[in-house]
């Protein structure tokens, strides 16, 4: 499968995400931030990582690839000849192509066709991923609240402020 990485980088194939979602995507991609963004706020280091996640999401949710040429709905954010695709991602794309196109399809080994399928899957998965990422339940889960409470209690313990929670007396008893 590592031969696919050389095939993908040997020619210029555009990786595409929906044009209409460009601003929302930028909120979750660290490379779009001028400040050092936390992983919690921007969980995707690069746009290609968001693209790959959208593909996997489309597969997991059994979404049909987006219809029509990407020029109508999408925007190229990088080209494959820039070496953005590593061997693992290329292997994933090859497996997806075999699963979606069939192993007997003569186009299954063509990078142009594989990238087109991947772009259309990313186009289908992207809006759903963005919708899920913006849900309050994803941002404010019980775990998030518990972590925030633990962080607050830790800060209070370190600063010696008890605020009526018994932190001072606990601190005094601890050697």
N, C-alpha and C positions, 0 to 999 in steps of 0.2 A: 504494500500500500504506500510506502514512502515514495515510490515513483510518482504518485499523484502530486505530491508537493512540488516536484520539479516541473511537472506538466502545468500546474496552476501558475507557477511563477514564470514559466517560459513565455506566456502570452498575457496580454492585458485584458482581463475580464473584470468588469465593474461589479463591486458589491453594492447592493441597493437596499435601502430602507425607505418606508413611506415618507414622501415629502411633507405630507400634512402633519406628521408626528415629529418632525425635526426638533422643535423646541422642547417637547416633552422628553424625547430621548436624551437631549443634552443635559437635562436635570439629573440623570442617573449615570452619566458617563464621566469619569474623573478627568479624562483628557480635555474636557470642555470647560474645566474650571481653572480660573487664574490663581485661585488660592489652593492650598493643600487640603483637599476634601477627604473627609473620613469615608471609610468603606460603608458605614451605615447609611450615609447620605447619598453616596455615589458608588453603588456596589460594583459597577462595571468599570474596569480600568481603561479599556479601549472600546471604541464603537464596534469593532469586529467582535468583541466579546458579547455585546448586547445583541448583535446580529445572530451569532451562534446560539445564544440563549433563546432568541425568538424562534429559530428553526426547531430547536428541541421542544419548545413549548407547543409549537404547531403540531409536531409529531405526537406529543403526549396527549394533547387535546383532540387529536384526530381531525385537525382542520384541513380543508382542501387548500391546495396552493392558490394563491391569489391569481385571478384571471387577468388576461391582457398583458401586453408588453409593458415592461417596467417604466418605459419612457412616459407613459400616461399617469402613473401613480407614484413612481419612485424617484429617488435621487441617489446617484452614485456617491459614496463617501470615500471610497478608496479602490485601487485596482490591484488585482492579484499579483502583477509583476513587481509590486513593491515589497514582496516577501512577507506579507501580513499573515498568510496561512501557514501554520506549522503542520508537522506530519500528523499529529493527533486529529486536528480539525479536518485535514484533507481525508484522512481515513474515515472519519465520521460521515463526511459528505459523500464519499464513495459508497459506503454502506447504505446511506439514505437513497442514493440513486438506484442502487440495485433493488432495494425494497420497493421503491415507488415505480421505477420503470420496468423492472424485471431483468433477470440476468441474461436473457436472450436478446434484449433490445440492443441493436448495434450502437446506439448513442450513449449507452451506459458508461463507457470509458472516455467520452469526450468532455474535457473540462468545460467547454462552452455550455454544453447541455446540463452538466452537473451544477454549474454556478447559476444558470437560469432557474433550475428547479429550487436550489437553495434560496435564491432571492425571492422567489414566489412564496416559498414556505415562510421565510422571514417576514414578508409582507403580510401574510395571513396571521402569523403569531404576534407580531409587534403590537397591534392595537390592543389585543387581549392582555399581553404582558403589561403594557402601560396602564390599562384599566386596573389590573390586579395590584400593580405597584402603588397606585394612588389611593387604594381603598384604605380607609382609616383602620380597619381591622388588621391590616398588614403592618401598619406603622405603630399601632398602639395595641400590642397584644398583652396578655397578662404577664408574659415573660419580660416584655419591655418595661412594664410598670414595676415588676419585682426587681429588675436590675436597677431601675432608677431609684427605688426605695433603698436598696442596698447601698447604692452609691451615696445617697443623701445621709444615711446612717453612718457610713464610713467617714464621710467628710465631717459630720458632727463629732464623731468619736475622736478623730484626729485633732480637731480644733478645740475640744473640751467643752463644746456647747451641748447641753443635754436637751434643752427645750421641753422638759417635763417627760421625756421618754425613758428616764432611768439610765441614761447613757453615762452620766457622771458617776453614779454609784457603781455601775459595772466597771468603769475604768478604775475607780479607786480600789476595787477588790482584785483586779487583775494585777499580778506582780510585774 
